[in-house]
């Protein structure tokens, strides 16, 4: 993964905070290796774990009689040897789900948890409508469950840090998907094909930053653009640097990009604003 990409992720982690999160009112403490602090509502927020052990990391359900209700981020809880992260029953908010690159980390959620669930190693809301984190897989095709309407920020973070020399992968999105969060697919160099569904409404900031989408039609033998993508007319919002950008090289960090879409659409406006080639379809 590029140094710039790593810096972007770190800066994003430091600068963005969840809407409605309880204020920090007590100093950081430790409990069996877990770093935490108390929230104003009396709950516990876990912010880190000081351990290099392999295998499963199980977040405590309570600490000194107080419920663990919030997790700041996964990257401070796991390491390259962690295979599973277990989330307890009272957790209601998770700010950042980004963990380590390409480790195969899977997620398990207590059945009594009313907010989150795990499904085939993925972390999702209980309704399975929002995908929080997709565990890394070396399969050539990755399928997002059909129930998902919202892909959260950094949901595919575990796939970042690849190489264009790796086997290409295809990501299949559900027909009912409405929102792709910021940085959702960032850093997937070998992303070969992804089809944005016709009902999609928004694409977040840097959603495909540092991801090269080599879309070829069946029978096409050459790739004449680093990124080629069709954006449906239903999309009304496209965030800054969402598509067509990578870590800065000799120029501005933009790559050769062809965007296909309807005339007068947000896709056309994005292409013109970023000086990408646009083809009306």
Backbone bond lengths (Angstrom), bond angles and torsions (degrees), N, CA, C in turn:
res aa  C-N    CA-C-N  psi(-1)  N-CA   C-N-CA  omega(-1)  CA-C   N-CA-C  phi
1 X - - - 1.467 - - 1.522 108.67 -
2 X 1.343 117.00 143.36 1.451 120.27 -176.94 1.514 111.11 -70.44
3 X 1.345 114.40 153.99 1.463 119.77 176.69 1.516 110.35 -60.76
4 X 1.345 116.02 -39.79 1.466 119.60 -179.76 1.513 111.14 -62.04
5 X 1.339 117.09 -43.37 1.462 120.34 179.02 1.517 110.82 -60.39
6 X 1.327 116.32 -44.24 1.465 119.65 179.43 1.518 111.02 -60.73
7 X 1.338 116.88 -40.94 1.460 120.41 178.90 1.507 111.98 -65.37
8 X 1.351 115.84 -39.25 1.468 119.95 177.99 1.514 110.31 -59.76
9 X 1.335 116.50 -43.75 1.463 120.39 -179.49 1.527 111.17 -65.45
10 X 1.325 117.04 -41.78 1.455 120.17 -179.40 1.515 111.05 -65.85
11 X 1.348 116.70 -44.50 1.453 120.46 -179.81 1.513 110.63 -63.24
12 X 1.358 115.68 -40.72 1.459 119.10 178.30 1.511 111.42 -61.61
13 X 1.330 116.27 -38.97 1.463 120.39 179.68 1.516 111.65 -65.54
14 X 1.311 116.61 -35.69 1.451 119.79 -176.71 1.517 112.95 -79.73
15 X 1.332 117.06 -25.57 1.454 119.84 -169.69 1.510 115.20 -102.86
16 X 1.327 118.97 -14.27 1.454 120.35 -174.66 1.509 109.95 -110.79
17 X 1.320 117.37 133.90 1.449 121.67 -179.60 1.513 109.59 -128.76
18 X 1.331 119.62 151.20 1.450 122.51 -175.13 1.520 111.97 -71.33
19 X 1.336 115.28 140.74 1.450 120.39 176.58 1.523 108.94 -66.54
20 X 1.302 115.93 132.91 1.455 120.13 176.11 1.507 115.21 80.67
21 X 1.336 118.58 6.81 1.462 120.22 -178.86 1.527 109.67 -69.67
22 X 1.319 116.33 145.21 1.454 120.75 178.35 1.520 110.49 -69.25
23 X 1.312 117.07 147.82 1.452 121.40 -177.19 1.528 110.89 -75.31
24 X 1.329 115.70 149.14 1.454 120.90 175.16 1.536 108.66 -74.16
25 X 1.313 116.92 126.93 1.461 119.79 -176.48 1.527 112.41 -126.03
26 X 1.326 118.18 -0.53 1.458 120.16 -177.33 1.525 109.33 -141.48
27 X 1.324 117.93 155.31 1.463 120.18 179.25 1.521 111.87 -69.14
28 X 1.327 114.29 160.95 1.458 120.43 179.62 1.524 111.26 -66.88
29 X 1.338 115.71 138.45 1.455 121.84 178.92 1.524 108.65 -128.60
30 X 1.324 117.02 172.79 1.461 120.87 177.60 1.524 110.04 -127.81
31 X 1.344 114.30 149.22 1.466 121.39 178.16 1.522 107.97 -149.23
32 X 1.316 116.17 111.39 1.473 122.61 -179.63 1.525 111.83 49.83
33 X 1.320 115.59 42.31 1.459 121.10 177.71 1.515 114.38 91.63
34 X 1.331 118.35 -14.90 1.459 121.89 -179.32 1.529 110.38 -88.48
35 X 1.316 115.70 131.24 1.456 120.89 173.84 1.519 108.33 -91.47
36 X 1.325 116.73 140.09 1.461 119.93 -176.89 1.511 110.73 -157.67
37 X 1.325 115.10 169.55 1.459 119.84 167.53 1.522 108.54 -146.47
38 X 1.314 115.50 161.76 1.455 121.06 -179.26 1.531 110.12 -87.56
39 X 1.329 116.09 140.31 1.454 122.24 176.96 1.525 109.64 -91.33
40 X 1.314 115.87 166.68 1.457 120.28 -176.84 1.522 112.81 -64.42
41 X 1.345 116.65 -22.71 1.467 119.70 178.95 1.530 112.59 -88.46
42 X 1.344 116.32 3.37 1.453 120.34 177.94 1.514 114.79 94.32
43 X 1.336 117.15 -7.12 1.455 120.90 178.26 1.524 111.37 -79.92
44 X 1.331 115.39 174.99 1.464 122.33 -178.28 1.525 109.61 -114.58
45 X 1.317 115.83 134.19 1.473 120.60 171.82 1.523 108.80 -110.03
46 X 1.318 116.27 125.28 1.463 122.53 177.10 1.516 108.54 -85.48
47 X 1.340 117.09 130.09 1.464 119.57 -178.49 1.530 113.39 -121.07
48 X 1.340 117.86 -7.35 1.451 118.41 179.07 1.516 112.27 -176.56
49 X 1.345 114.64 170.07 1.458 120.57 179.71 1.517 108.02 -145.70
50 X 1.305 116.87 122.39 1.458 121.85 -175.97 1.525 109.39 -97.82
51 X 1.332 114.82 85.02 1.458 119.39 178.80 1.524 109.51 -160.31
52 X 1.326 115.95 144.76 1.460 119.96 175.73 1.529 111.23 -112.84
53 X 1.332 115.60 19.78 1.466 118.88 -178.51 1.523 110.72 -69.91
54 X 1.313 116.14 154.34 1.461 121.58 179.20 1.527 109.88 -94.58
55 X 1.347 115.44 167.97 1.458 119.78 176.34 1.516 113.16 93.09
56 X 1.324 116.72 -132.53 1.458 123.08 -172.20 1.521 112.31 -97.77
57 X 1.333 115.17 135.45 1.460 121.72 171.53 1.526 107.11 -109.96
58 X 1.323 116.14 119.33 1.460 121.44 -178.64 1.524 109.69 -109.96
59 X 1.302 116.07 115.84 1.466 120.98 178.99 1.527 108.59 -74.49
60 X 1.311 118.59 133.23 1.468 120.37 -177.62 1.527 112.37 -65.00
61 X 1.323 115.83 147.25 1.457 122.06 179.23 1.523 111.01 -73.78
62 X 1.304 115.55 -38.84 1.462 121.81 177.63 1.521 109.31 -139.17
63 X 1.314 115.94 157.38 1.458 122.55 173.54 1.526 107.92 -131.62
64 X 1.314 114.60 115.30 1.468 121.07 -178.86 1.527 112.02 52.49
65 X 1.338 113.94 42.79 1.454 120.48 175.39 1.516 115.29 84.02
66 X 1.329 117.90 -2.34 1.464 120.97 -179.56 1.532 109.98 -107.82
67 X 1.327 115.51 139.52 1.463 121.11 -174.70 1.529 112.04 -72.88
68 X 1.334 114.80 137.88 1.462 120.70 172.08 1.520 106.92 -82.62
69 X 1.332 116.94 111.43 1.473 121.53 -173.38 1.521 113.16 -114.10
70 X 1.336 118.10 -9.65 1.462 119.90 -173.26 1.523 111.17 -146.89
71 X 1.331 115.61 146.13 1.461 122.92 175.23 1.519 107.63 -126.35
72 X 1.328 116.58 129.92 1.459 119.29 -179.25 1.521 111.36 -72.99
73 X 1.336 117.46 -59.45 1.461 119.94 -179.95 1.526 110.51 -158.04
74 X 1.340 114.39 152.38 1.460 119.96 -176.81 1.528 112.98 -78.14
75 X 1.336 117.04 -28.95 1.460 119.57 -173.89 1.522 112.88 -62.18
76 X 1.334 118.36 -22.35 1.457 121.16 178.08 1.526 112.41 -93.38
77 X 1.323 116.89 3.34 1.459 121.60 -178.78 1.524 113.21 -109.78
78 X 1.325 116.71 -21.12 1.458 120.80 -173.59 1.522 111.05 -123.10
79 X 1.334 114.76 165.26 1.457 120.95 174.06 1.516 108.70 -135.20
80 X 1.315 117.29 -176.11 1.471 121.11 -176.50 1.523 113.18 -63.51
81 X 1.323 117.28 -17.48 1.468 120.84 -178.50 1.531 112.69 -99.06
82 X 1.330 117.47 -2.44 1.462 120.85 179.65 1.516 109.60 -77.06
83 X 1.316 117.10 128.31 1.464 121.34 -179.29 1.527 113.00 -105.57
84 X 1.332 116.78 -22.93 1.463 119.79 -178.89 1.520 110.23 -148.20
85 X 1.338 115.02 139.58 1.456 121.34 174.63 1.521 107.74 -117.08
86 X 1.343 116.31 121.31 1.461 121.46 -177.19 1.525 109.76 -101.48
87 X 1.341 115.70 123.83 1.462 122.45 -177.01 1.524 108.97 -104.04
88 X 1.315 117.63 126.81 1.475 121.01 -173.99 1.532 113.93 -77.89
89 X 1.329 115.24 177.36 1.464 122.68 -167.55 1.524 115.78 -69.14
90 X 1.328 118.59 -28.97 1.460 119.89 -172.41 1.537 114.23 -93.81
91 X 1.324 118.09 -5.17 1.467 120.67 -177.29 1.530 110.60 -65.10
92 X 1.334 115.91 125.90 1.464 121.94 -178.62 1.519 113.08 -116.22
93 X 1.332 117.43 -23.15 1.463 120.52 -179.31 1.521 111.03 -133.28
94 X 1.324 114.93 138.00 1.460 122.84 174.51 1.519 105.77 -132.60
95 X 1.313 116.58 116.90 1.463 119.73 -174.20 1.517 112.13 -77.17
96 X 1.323 117.82 -52.44 1.459 121.87 -178.53 1.521 109.93 -128.85
97 X 1.326 115.78 125.67 1.463 119.93 -178.89 1.519 112.31 -97.29
98 X 1.321 117.80 1.05 1.455 119.47 -178.15 1.524 110.74 -65.41
99 X 1.331 114.73 127.54 1.462 120.89 178.02 1.508 109.94 -113.44
100 X 1.307 118.04 -140.96 1.455 120.78 179.57 1.528 110.70 -92.59
101 X 1.348 115.21 157.69 1.453 121.01 -177.50 1.529 111.89 -72.77
102 X 1.310 117.20 129.61 1.460 124.81 165.20 1.521 114.51 52.34
103 X 1.315 116.62 43.21 1.464 119.79 -179.09 1.526 112.67 -104.44
104 X 1.332 117.53 -9.19 1.453 119.81 -178.75 1.514 113.21 77.17
105 X 1.330 116.96 17.28 1.455 121.46 179.40 1.522 111.01 -58.45
106 X 1.345 115.97 128.34 1.465 121.36 177.73 1.520 109.39 -113.25
107 X 1.327 114.14 164.40 1.457 120.08 -174.69 1.516 110.77 -120.03
108 X 1.323 115.00 142.07 1.455 121.67 176.10 1.529 107.66 -131.32
109 X 1.333 116.68 135.94 1.465 121.34 -177.71 1.525 108.97 -123.81
110 X 1.317 115.87 137.01 1.465 120.04 176.91 1.527 109.87 -56.47
111 X 1.326 117.07 135.42 1.459 121.16 -177.63 1.524 112.45 -59.76
112 X 1.320 116.94 -27.51 1.463 121.03 -178.71 1.530 113.10 -79.32
113 X 1.343 116.99 -6.76 1.460 119.47 179.77 1.532 109.66 -67.47
114 X 1.330 117.11 129.11 1.462 121.74 -175.63 1.518 113.59 -91.44
115 X 1.329 117.66 -6.82 1.470 121.20 -176.55 1.516 113.16 -107.73
116 X 1.333 116.89 -41.33 1.459 121.54 -173.90 1.528 111.94 -120.55
117 X 1.334 114.38 161.25 1.467 120.77 172.43 1.520 108.17 -148.62
118 X 1.318 115.76 163.44 1.460 120.47 173.72 1.522 107.97 -111.99
119 X 1.323 115.20 143.04 1.464 121.42 -179.77 1.524 108.14 -142.86
120 X 1.309 116.42 112.50 1.463 122.26 -178.12 1.527 111.15 53.18
121 X 1.320 115.92 39.57 1.451 121.00 177.97 1.514 114.97 85.37
122 X 1.352 117.29 -9.08 1.456 121.96 179.14 1.520 109.80 -83.18
123 X 1.313 116.23 156.50 1.456 121.70 173.89 1.526 107.93 -105.91
124 X 1.344 115.68 122.75 1.454 120.73 -176.43 1.525 109.99 -138.12
125 X 1.326 115.91 166.01 1.457 119.13 170.58 1.526 108.04 -70.86
126 X 1.323 116.12 162.43 1.466 121.20 -176.47 1.525 112.18 -56.44
127 X 1.333 116.47 -34.59 1.469 121.31 -179.96 1.524 112.41 -76.71
128 X 1.329 116.94 -10.38 1.470 124.41 -175.88 1.526 112.40 64.50
129 X 1.337 115.91 22.60 1.460 119.90 178.71 1.528 112.47 -91.94
130 X 1.328 116.87 -21.38 1.460 120.48 179.70 1.520 109.98 -120.78
131 X 1.321 115.92 125.73 1.460 122.30 177.35 1.520 108.44 -93.83
132 X 1.326 116.46 118.01 1.462 122.05 179.07 1.519 112.34 -90.57
133 X 1.321 117.84 -40.79 1.463 120.19 -176.33 1.521 110.48 -154.09
134 X 1.328 115.30 131.01 1.466 122.60 176.14 1.524 108.26 -106.14
135 X 1.332 118.55 120.31 1.466 120.20 179.45 1.525 111.17 -67.97
136 X 1.312 115.95 147.14 1.463 120.32 -179.16 1.519 111.19 -64.37
137 X 1.321 114.78 142.29 1.457 121.83 176.03 1.516 108.27 -142.72
138 X 1.329 117.08 147.19 1.458 120.06 177.78 1.531 111.68 -93.38
139 X 1.331 116.72 13.74 1.458 120.00 176.06 1.523 110.31 -68.20
140 X 1.325 116.62 152.53 1.461 120.40 -178.56 1.522 112.31 -77.95
141 X 1.338 116.51 -21.30 1.459 120.67 178.44 1.518 109.70 -126.71
142 X 1.315 116.53 125.56 1.461 123.08 178.78 1.530 107.54 -111.75
143 X 1.327 116.77 125.03 1.457 120.75 -176.34 1.529 110.75 -112.65
144 X 1.323 115.61 124.29 1.458 121.11 175.45 1.526 107.67 -82.58
145 X 1.332 119.57 132.52 1.467 121.87 -177.17 1.529 113.15 -52.87
146 X 1.316 115.70 146.71 1.470 122.05 -175.11 1.522 113.38 -65.56
147 X 1.328 117.75 -17.69 1.468 121.23 -178.11 1.531 113.18 -80.01
148 X 1.332 117.07 -13.97 1.461 121.56 -171.17 1.528 111.89 -75.47
149 X 1.341 115.90 128.68 1.465 121.79 174.79 1.534 110.92 -114.24
150 X 1.318 116.94 -13.51 1.459 121.42 -177.16 1.525 110.10 -139.47
151 X 1.329 116.58 123.11 1.461 121.48 174.09 1.517 107.14 -103.20
152 X 1.315 116.33 115.92 1.459 121.90 -173.83 1.534 112.55 -71.29
153 X 1.320 114.17 163.67 1.461 120.57 176.92 1.522 110.76 -54.57
154 X 1.324 115.39 134.39 1.473 123.92 176.16 1.527 113.79 62.94
155 X 1.308 118.07 23.51 1.470 120.94 -176.74 1.528 112.70 -61.26
156 X 1.331 117.85 -31.61 1.468 121.87 -179.58 1.525 111.42 -105.58
157 X 1.320 115.60 26.11 1.464 121.14 -178.30 1.527 112.05 -56.10
158 X 1.322 117.38 -32.73 1.469 120.11 -177.54 1.532 112.57 -65.98
159 X 1.344 117.35 -16.09 1.464 121.24 179.21 1.526 112.06 -90.49
160 X 1.328 117.75 -8.01 1.457 121.31 -178.98 1.528 110.46 -67.51
161 X 1.312 114.83 157.88 1.455 119.64 177.47 1.502 113.59 87.53
162 X 1.331 116.82 20.08 1.457 120.39 179.32 1.514 111.73 -81.51
163 X 1.292 115.69 -163.02 1.458 121.33 -179.52 1.515 108.96 -143.98
164 X 1.319 116.61 144.90 1.459 120.52 177.72 1.522 110.99 -65.45
165 X 1.324 116.77 -11.45 1.460 120.54 178.22 1.534 111.90 -89.99
166 X 1.340 117.24 -7.63 1.456 120.47 175.01 1.517 110.10 -72.95
167 X 1.336 116.71 165.12 1.458 119.64 175.72 1.521 109.34 -62.03
168 X 1.340 117.59 134.93 1.462 120.17 -178.58 1.523 111.54 -65.84
169 X 1.327 116.69 148.38 1.457 120.94 177.78 1.513 110.55 -121.42
170 X 1.320 114.56 154.03 1.457 122.50 175.99 1.518 108.21 -116.69
171 X 1.321 117.11 133.66 1.458 121.57 176.45 1.516 108.44 -111.94
172 X 1.324 115.53 121.83 1.465 121.51 -179.27 1.526 109.62 -98.11
173 X 1.317 115.38 121.09 1.457 121.27 -179.58 1.523 110.57 -99.08
174 X 1.325 118.34 148.25 1.467 120.89 -179.43 1.538 112.12 -72.79
175 X 1.312 116.82 153.17 1.464 122.02 -178.16 1.522 112.00 -64.26
176 X 1.330 116.89 -28.54 1.461 120.27 -176.48 1.520 114.77 -88.82
177 X 1.335 117.85 6.31 1.466 120.92 -177.32 1.534 110.80 -63.89
178 X 1.345 116.33 132.74 1.462 121.44 -178.84 1.531 112.84 -113.26
179 X 1.328 116.87 -30.37 1.463 119.03 -172.63 1.517 111.91 -140.27
180 X 1.335 115.63 134.11 1.458 122.81 172.30 1.523 106.91 -113.17
181 X 1.317 117.14 118.86 1.458 121.87 -174.38 1.519 113.97 -74.95
182 X 1.320 115.93 169.41 1.458 122.46 179.12 1.526 110.99 -59.31
183 X 1.314 115.91 137.70 1.470 123.55 176.38 1.540 113.16 60.64
184 X 1.330 117.95 16.25 1.468 121.07 -172.63 1.530 113.13 -56.81
185 X 1.338 117.59 -42.06 1.475 121.59 -176.95 1.528 110.96 -118.15
186 X 1.300 117.05 25.38 1.457 120.51 -174.27 1.521 112.20 -67.26
187 X 1.327 115.49 137.30 1.459 121.41 171.12 1.514 116.54 83.66
188 X 1.341 118.17 13.41 1.473 120.25 179.15 1.523 108.06 -93.13
189 X 1.323 115.96 88.31 1.462 120.78 -173.49 1.526 113.56 -63.24
190 X 1.331 116.95 -32.90 1.452 119.41 -173.75 1.536 112.73 -96.23
191 X 1.325 116.86 15.47 1.465 119.87 178.09 1.527 108.72 -61.39
192 X 1.326 115.93 120.31 1.459 120.60 -174.00 1.516 111.75 -98.30
193 X 1.320 116.03 -46.78 1.459 118.38 -176.17 1.526 110.46 -146.68
194 X 1.315 114.56 135.47 1.452 121.36 173.23 1.525 106.96 -148.80
195 X 1.314 116.90 126.71 1.457 121.86 -178.93 1.514 109.28 -106.34
196 X 1.326 116.32 119.86 1.451 120.68 -179.56 1.533 108.63 -80.26
197 X 1.344 118.02 125.56 1.464 121.06 -175.93 1.524 112.70 -67.75
198 X 1.310 116.19 154.64 1.467 122.55 -172.70 1.529 113.89 -66.05
199 X 1.336 118.22 -19.19 1.459 120.13 -179.43 1.521 114.10 -96.13
200 X 1.324 116.97 2.97 1.466 121.00 -178.17 1.530 110.80 -60.41
201 X 1.347 116.98 137.32 1.455 121.07 -177.30 1.530 113.62 -105.82
202 X 1.330 116.91 -39.78 1.465 117.89 -174.94 1.522 112.45 -143.52
203 X 1.333 114.88 148.40 1.462 123.72 176.78 1.517 106.30 -124.01
204 X 1.320 117.82 118.73 1.459 122.29 -173.09 1.513 114.58 -73.98
205 X 1.308 113.92 168.40 1.456 121.69 179.35 1.530 111.52 -55.07
206 X 1.326 115.57 132.20 1.475 122.64 176.31 1.532 112.57 55.08
207 X 1.335 117.00 28.13 1.468 120.58 -176.97 1.526 112.30 -57.01
208 X 1.338 117.33 -37.64 1.465 121.95 -179.91 1.536 110.58 -118.56
209 X 1.311 116.63 24.76 1.463 120.40 -179.64 1.535 109.57 -61.08
210 X 1.321 115.30 132.52 1.466 121.50 179.38 1.531 112.50 66.00
211 X 1.325 116.35 19.11 1.464 120.95 174.29 1.523 107.91 -115.12
212 X 1.304 116.76 127.99 1.457 121.32 -177.04 1.524 108.82 -103.86
213 X 1.333 116.13 112.41 1.459 121.18 -174.91 1.520 108.74 -95.09
214 X 1.313 116.58 101.83 1.465 121.34 -177.26 1.518 109.60 -95.11
215 X 1.300 115.43 76.02 1.465 120.01 -176.44 1.517 110.55 -84.22
216 X 1.324 116.72 120.36 1.454 122.69 175.06 1.515 110.16 -120.23
217 X 1.306 116.36 139.97 1.457 120.04 172.21 1.525 108.30 -73.32
218 X 1.342 118.51 156.19 1.463 120.45 176.72 1.529 110.80 -54.29
219 X 1.303 116.43 127.96 1.453 120.44 179.43 1.516 113.80 97.97
220 X 1.323 117.81 -20.11 1.457 120.83 177.85 1.520 109.75 -69.52
221 X 1.299 116.26 132.65 1.461 119.58 -176.96 1.524 112.78 -107.77
222 X 1.317 116.98 -14.84 1.455 119.15 -177.17 1.514 110.89 -119.50
223 X 1.296 114.93 153.35 1.457 121.78 175.40 1.524 107.01 -116.23
224 X 1.333 116.51 110.95 1.451 119.54 -175.90 1.527 112.98 -99.99
225 X 1.329 116.60 -0.89 1.459 120.90 175.58 1.525 108.21 -133.30
226 X 1.319 115.48 145.89 1.460 118.47 175.25 1.525 110.35 -67.43
227 X 1.329 115.65 -34.75 1.462 120.88 176.54 1.524 109.60 -136.05
228 X 1.318 114.69 131.70 1.466 121.30 178.53 1.532 106.80 -138.41
229 X 1.328 116.55 122.42 1.456 118.91 -174.53 1.527 111.18 -149.52
230 X 1.322 114.76 146.05 1.460 121.25 175.06 1.517 108.16 -102.73
231 X 1.331 115.99 126.21 1.464 121.39 179.14 1.523 108.58 -109.36
232 X 1.323 118.70 118.91 1.468 120.74 -176.03 1.529 113.11 -65.26
233 X 1.306 115.45 156.30 1.463 122.63 -178.87 1.516 111.66 -61.78
234 X 1.323 117.06 -26.36 1.461 121.41 -177.50 1.521 112.92 -65.88
235 X 1.338 117.67 -21.25 1.462 121.38 -179.61 1.524 109.56 -70.77
236 X 1.323 116.21 123.68 1.466 121.28 179.89 1.524 113.04 -111.70
237 X 1.323 116.91 -15.55 1.462 120.68 -178.38 1.527 110.48 -132.94
238 X 1.323 116.04 126.72 1.467 121.91 175.98 1.519 107.18 -129.81
239 X 1.315 117.00 118.89 1.457 121.90 -175.81 1.516 113.53 -73.29
240 X 1.314 114.76 167.96 1.464 121.87 -179.38 1.528 110.83 -61.53
241 X 1.338 114.99 134.20 1.466 122.16 177.89 1.537 112.00 57.66
242 X 1.321 116.78 27.53 1.469 119.95 -177.14 1.521 112.27 -64.63
243 X 1.315 117.15 -38.91 1.465 123.00 -174.90 1.525 108.73 -140.47
244 X 1.339 115.74 143.05 1.456 120.06 172.25 1.514 115.65 89.49
245 X 1.323 117.84 12.69 1.457 120.94 -179.40 1.528 109.97 -125.11
246 X 1.329 115.07 148.53 1.460 120.42 174.50 1.521 107.72 -140.31
247 X 1.328 117.31 -175.38 1.466 119.59 179.37 1.528 108.62 -60.67
248 X 1.312 117.85 139.33 1.469 120.98 -174.47 1.518 112.95 -58.29
249 X 1.333 114.10 133.42 1.454 119.97 175.50 1.526 108.98 -109.91
250 X 1.304 115.60 -127.35 1.456 119.15 -178.82 1.524 111.61 -75.20
251 X 1.326 116.46 -24.37 1.454 119.05 -175.85 1.526 111.01 -109.64
252 X 1.318 117.22 -118.04 1.465 119.92 -172.07 1.512 113.34 -106.12
253 X 1.312 118.18 -0.71 1.446 119.98 -176.27 1.516 112.82 92.87
254 X 1.343 116.79 0.08 1.459 119.71 176.84 1.529 109.30 -85.04
255 X 1.338 115.37 154.56 1.456 120.50 175.50 1.526 108.17 -118.13
256 X 1.331 116.46 163.78 1.458 119.58 176.30 1.523 107.95 -63.20
257 X 1.321 116.35 126.08 1.457 120.31 -169.47 1.514 111.08 -141.61
258 X 1.318 115.93 131.28 1.465 122.33 173.45 1.514 108.01 -115.01
259 X 1.319 115.90 123.06 1.463 121.57 177.79 1.517 108.59 -112.64
260 X 1.324 115.53 128.16 1.461 121.27 177.22 1.522 109.29 -107.99
261 X 1.328 115.98 140.72 1.456 119.53 179.96 1.514 111.71 -178.36
262 X 1.309 116.06 -175.81 1.465 121.55 -178.61 1.526 110.50 -81.47
263 X 1.319 116.77 149.10 1.459 121.19 176.35 1.514 109.14 -65.15
264 X 1.315 115.57 139.20 1.443 120.72 179.89 1.516 114.64 78.45
265 X 1.320 116.74 6.78 1.469 121.50 -176.55 1.521 111.44 -89.79
266 X 1.331 115.30 171.85 1.460 120.73 175.01 1.523 110.55 -63.09
267 X 1.327 116.58 -30.45 1.464 120.91 178.08 1.518 110.86 -62.26
268 X 1.328 116.34 -44.59 1.464 120.27 179.25 1.525 110.85 -65.81
269 X 1.328 116.24 -41.96 1.465 120.17 179.54 1.528 111.04 -62.39
270 X 1.330 116.62 -40.49 1.463 120.99 179.57 1.525 110.43 -65.88
271 X 1.331 116.17 -44.51 1.464 120.45 -179.89 1.535 110.91 -60.66
272 X 1.324 116.93 -44.75 1.466 120.41 -179.03 1.529 111.30 -67.51
273 X 1.317 116.86 -41.86 1.465 120.90 -178.52 1.516 111.60 -63.63
274 X 1.338 116.42 -30.82 1.461 121.03 -177.75 1.521 113.20 -104.17
275 X 1.337 115.08 5.82 1.473 122.23 177.11 1.524 112.07 59.05
276 X 1.356 115.29 42.41 1.447 121.91 173.00 1.524 109.23 -98.62
277 X 1.306 116.39 156.32 1.455 119.63 175.99 1.515 110.16 -70.05
278 X 1.334 116.67 138.47 1.459 121.51 -179.74 1.516 109.26 -125.75
279 X 1.341 114.44 137.96 1.468 120.36 177.41 1.527 108.24 -125.61
280 X 1.318 116.69 119.50 1.457 121.33 -179.76 1.521 109.88 -75.51
281 X 1.329 116.53 135.30 1.470 120.92 178.42 1.527 109.76 -130.95
